[in-house]
Amino acid sequence: MQIKPILAALRHHKSGTALIALQIALTLAIVCNALFIIRQRMAHLSRPTGVDEASLLVIQNQWAGKPSTDEMSSLMAADLATLRQLPGVADAYATNAWPLGNGGISFGMGYTPEKQASVTSTAIYFADQHTLPTLGLKLIAGRNFQADEIRQAKDVSSMALSEIIVTRDLAEKMFPRGDALGKAVYLSAKPSTIVGIVERMQVPWVYSFADNWAERSTLVPDQLSTLRGDNYVVRVKPGQMDAVFDGVSKALFAANRLRVISPRDGVQRLSDVRTKAYKSDRGMAIMMGLICVVLLAITAAGIVGLTSFWVGQRRKQIGVRRALGATRRNILDYFLTENLLISTGGVIVGSVLAVGLNLGLIAYFELNRMPLAYVGVGVLVVLLLGQLATLAPALRASRVSPVEATRSV
């Protein structure tokens, strides 16, 4: 197939050629970046929390009135005893936050007490000796908290923070040589000793500000007793989730009615918490996917329409070529090659636009840099789409006989 005659023919159709090439370029630029955003969102919402989500319930309990510090401590202890005695409950503990909850406390962690010397941020989870078995955390080094290490604190500044359990990612960040166990770090003015390391526990927040330290969590053996409510995490035995979910509020109210548990989200399955936490990511991925499908369909329709129009205009020329000995395969190859040349020009411009669009998204929306592999895949997809879209009208052109073309003159 000679390229020169095809280029000469395209010069007679400059407007149509330019428009379809521009459409291909814009489609490539948008689709590449959309696919990259989808990949990022899917990776984000698929991040493991490190806990046994399918077996966990979270309860947000508010107390009526203003219990004193001592009363809060005893109320919490009574609630935990009630929860642990429920049929179908394996264990429970009180805490300030849980993974995917989008609320909690973060501290800076460093080698010295000065805040400006912090090495990284870390999420703070209040915990006790029941936390690891309740959450299903995997202890890979050291030990769990002991009962005599659990302390009641009046406020955040009075937390002892003497012993802490950290995630592996946090331990490796602070001590890259792998010798974090037993070392002292600073979350406050007093040193904290790392007594245990768990494999993974995601921070409570799913927002982008915490992406760089998403698995750097710290468990502390402290409980705040000045809050007007308590958050409980409950581990449910296999096959008992529905029964415990339906009965846990009734059991707590039966133990003490001076409380408020929201009927809407006071008791939640952690699997449902995940769904809510990543609702925007899932919605964005679906929207970007629909945009890709619509753009590719419009581009394919444009190529089909333009090629069909050109086939209709060129019936005489096709008939002449057939009369001079051109085979159906020659006619088919002509239109496929013509579209390939147009598509190639479009994807060259589109590749530049795709990189430029990504740089703009980085500057204004703080997205990550798109790997060039996405552009390469996008180019192949668009070229293949163009060839497939051209195939049907090209086959119709190849079936034009010399006699039919002559009679149309």
N, C-alpha and C positions, 0 to 999 in steps of 0.2 A: 504494500500500500504506500503510494507516494504522498508525502506530507504537503508538498508545495501546492498541488491543486486544491487540497482541502483548505489551506490557509487563504488561497485566492478567493475561494467561495465564501469564506467567513468575512473577508473584507467587504463583501457586498451586503453583509447583514451585521454591520457594526453594532447597531443599537441592541438587537436581540442578544448578540454574543456578549456584549458588555454587561447587560442586565443579568443574564443568567450566571455569568462569572462572578458578578458582585454578590448575587444571592448565595452562591456557593461559598464565597469568602466569608460573608457574615454568618452563615449557618455554621461553618467550621469554627469560627472564633467563639461563637456563643456555646456551641455544643461541647467543645473541648473544656471550656471553663465550667460549664454546668456539670459535666461528668466528674471533673475534679472536685467540685463542691459536693456532689452526691457521695463520692468516695470518702471525703473527709467526714461528712455527716454520718455515714454508715459506720465508719470506724469509731466515731465518737460515741454513738448510741450503743455500739457493741462492746464497749470497754467493760471488762469484768470488774466487779466490785470486790471480789475476794471473799464474800460472805455467801451463805447458803440462802439465796433469795427466795427460793420456792418454799422454804420451811419457816419463814419469818413473818411475824406480825409486828407492827409498831402502833403504840397507843399514846395519844396525847391527852393527858389528864390535867385539868385545872381544878384547884381547890376553891371552895366557896369561903368567903371571909379572908382573914389575914393570919394564917397559922404562924406561930413563932418558929424560930430555928429548931428548937427541940421537938416541937410538934411536927414540923415537916419531916424530920428524921424518922420519927416513929410512924408517921403516916406512910412514908415510903417503904419502910420495913414491913409494915402490915400488908401493903398492897403486893409487895413481892412475894410474901408468904402465901397470899391468896392465889396469885397467879401460878406459882409453882405447884400448888396443890390441885389445880384444875385438871380434870381428866383430859388427856390428849396433849398436855403441855410438858415439854421435855425440860425446859429451863427458861429463866427470865432474868433481866437485870435492868437497872435504871441508868439513863444516860442523858446527855444534853443534845445529842444529834446522832444521825445514822447516815450511811452512804445514800446518795441521791436525794437526801432530804432538803437540800438547798438552804440550810441554816446551821449555824454553829460558830465555833471560835477558831481563830488561827493565830499562831504565834510565830515569831522568827526564832530559828534555832542557830546557835553559833558555838564557838569554842570558848568565848568569853562572855561576861554578862552584858557588855555594851550592845545596845540594840542595833547601832549602826554597823556592828561587826557580824550581823547575822549572815549565815551561809545560804539558808533557804527558808521558805515558809513551810509550815506544817499545820495540818488540822488537828485540833485537840478533841479527843473523845473521852468523856468520863467513863470509867470502867471499874469493874471489881473482878473477883475470882471467877465469876460466872460468865463474864463477857466472851471469852474465847470459845467455850463450849456452846454458848447460845448462838453466836454468829457462825460457828463452824470455821473459825480462822485456823490456819495451819501454822503451828509454832515450829519454826525451822532452827531456832537456836535459843538457848537460855531457858527460862521458866515463866510460868504464869504468876500473877499476883497472888499473894497470900492474904488470908482474912485480916490479919493484924496490920496490914499495910493500907487498908482502906480508911480514908479519913474524910470527915465532914468539914467543908470549908464555908465560911460566911460569905465570901465573894471571890472573884477571880484572882485578886491580888494576894489573897491569903492561902491559896492552894500550895500544898507542900511540894509537890512535883519531885519528891526524892527519888522514886523509882519510876521508870517508864518502860513501856514496850513500844517498839517502833516497827515500821514496815521495812522490808528488805530494800526497797528503793531509797528510803530515807537513810538507812544505815550505810548503803553504798555511797550515797552522796556525801555524807559526813565523814566516812572512813573508807575511802576507795580500796584500801589494802585488804578489806574484809575482816578487820579486827574491831568491829564496833561493840561487840558484847562486853559489858563490864566497864566501858568507857564513860566518862562524864561529859555532858553537854549542857548548854545553858538555854533554858526557856524563859528564865527570869534571873533575878540577882543571885539565886542559889543554884548550885549544880544539880543536875539530874543524872542518875546512873541508869544506863541501858541494861535492864535485866532480862529482856526477851526480845526476839525478833520474829515477826510473823511474815509469811510469804507475801501477802497482798491485802490491802484494805484501802479502798478508794476514799477520797475526801468527800464531804457532803455535797460540794458544789459541782454542777455540771457546766457552769459558764466558762467562757474562754479565759478569764483572768486566772483560773486555777489549772489550766492545761499543763503548764510546765512542772507542776508539782502535784499532779492528780493522784499519785499513789504514795505520797509522803505524809503518812498519818502517824499520830502519836496517841497511845492509850495511857491515861494517867489514873492512878488509884485514888481519885478525889470525887466527892459528891458535894454539889452546892445545895445548901439547905435554905437559902433565902428566897428562892423562886416560889411563885404561887402555884406552881404545877410541877408535875413529873412526867418525863417521857419514859416509856417502858418498851423494851424489845423482847418479844416472846418467841421462843423456838417451839414449833409444833411437831408432834410426832407424825410419822408418815400416815397419810390417809385421814388425818383428823382436822385438816385445815378448815373446812366448812363448819364443822361443829364448834370448834374453838372460836372462830370468827363470829359466829352468831351468839355465842354464850359468854364471851369475855366481859362485855360491858355489864351484863346482868350480874355477873359474879362480883365485879368491883362495886356496883351500886348496892348490892346486898351487903357487902362488907362495910361500906360507908357511903351514905347518900349525899354527903356534903361535898359534891364534886360536880364538874361539868365535863362531859365527853361529847364532842360534836357528833350528831348522828350522820353527818356527811363525810367527814374525814377524821374523826376522832380515833377510829380503828381502821387500819389499812394493811392490806397485804403488801409486802415489799415488792412483789412483782408488779402490783398496780402502781406503786410509787415510781418504779422504773418507767412505766408507760407514760405517766404524767410528766416526769422529769425530762424525758426526751421527746415530748410531743412536738415541740417546735423543730427539732432536728428531723424528725420523721416527716413532718409536714413540708419542710424545705426540700428534702430529698424527693418526695413525691412531686412537688411542684416543678422542680428542676427536671425530673424525668419526663413530665408531661410537656414541658417546653421543648425538650430535645425531640420527642416524638412528633410534636406539631411542626417544628421547624424542618425536620427531615422529610416529613410528609409533604409540606408545602414546596420544598426544594425539588423533591421527586416529581411532584405534579407539574412544576414549572418546566422541568426538563422534558417530561412527556409531552406537554403542550407545545413547547417550542419545536421539538423534533417532529411531532405530528404535523405541525404547520409547514415546516420545511419539506417534509415528504410530499405533502399536498402540492406545494409550489413546484416541486422538481419532478413531477411525474413524467414530463416530456424528456428531461435529461436522463432520467433513470431508464426510460424506454429506449433512448438512443444508445445508451451504454449496453443495455441488454442485447440490442440488435447487433452491436459491434463485438459481441462475444463475452461480455461480462457475466459471470455466474451470480447466482443468488448469494453465494458466500461473499463475493466481491462487494456487492451492494451492502450487505450486512456489515462487513468490515469497515466500509466507508463511513457509515453513520456512527458506528461505535468509536472509530478513531477520531472522528470529528468531535464527538462529545468528550472523549478523553483529553483532547487538546484544550477544549474550553474548561473542563474541570481542573486540569493541571494548572492553568493560569489562575483559576479561582482559589485553589488550595495554596498556591504560593503566596498570594495576597492574604488569604485567610490565616496562614501560619503566622505572618507578621502581626496581623490584627489580634490573634489569640494571645500571643505573648504580650502585646501592648495592653490588652484588656486585663490580663492577669496582673500586670504591674500596677494598673490603676486600682484594681481591687485590693492589692497589697497596701497601697498608699492610703486608701480611704476607708477600707473595712478590715484591715489588719489580717487578711487571709494569708495563708502560706504560699510560697512560690510553687507554681505548677511545674512538675517535671516535664521535660520535653517529650517524654514517652507518650503523654496524653495527646500531644499534637500529632505525633506519628500515627497513633491509633486512629485519631480523628481523620487524618488525611486518607488512610486506607478505607475507612468506613464511607467517607464522602465519595471517593472515587468508585468504590464498588456500588454504592447507591446510584451514582450517575449512570454507570454501565447497565445496571438492572433496569433503571427507568427508561433508558434508550432502547432496550432490547425489543419491546413490543412494537413501537412504531418502526424500528429498523427491520423487523421481520415482515411487517406489512409492505415496506418499501421493496424488500427482496422478492416479494410475490407479484410485483407489477410486471406484466408481460409486455413485450415490445408492441404487440397489436393493440392492447388497451391504451398504452401511452400514445400511439399514433392517432387513434380515434379521438383522443381528448384534445388534439390540436385544433 
